[in-house]
Amino acid sequence: MLIPFIKTLKFHCGIQSPLIAFHNTSPSIYDFNICSCARRSCFRIQVCFS
């Protein structure tokens, strides 16, 4: 079962800022950071596997 959590975070747009950052914080939790420089917004999607 997938349980997604979507949160809006403050995002500082820069050249080194990745559009999509993937982080595996634990064997059952995956974090996605999707950033848009045009809209200057960053969304964090946390997917938990249970």
Buried (B, 14 or more C-beta within 10 A) or exposed (E): EEEEEEEEEEBEEEEEEEEEEEEEEEEEBBBBBBBEBEEEBBBBEBEEEE
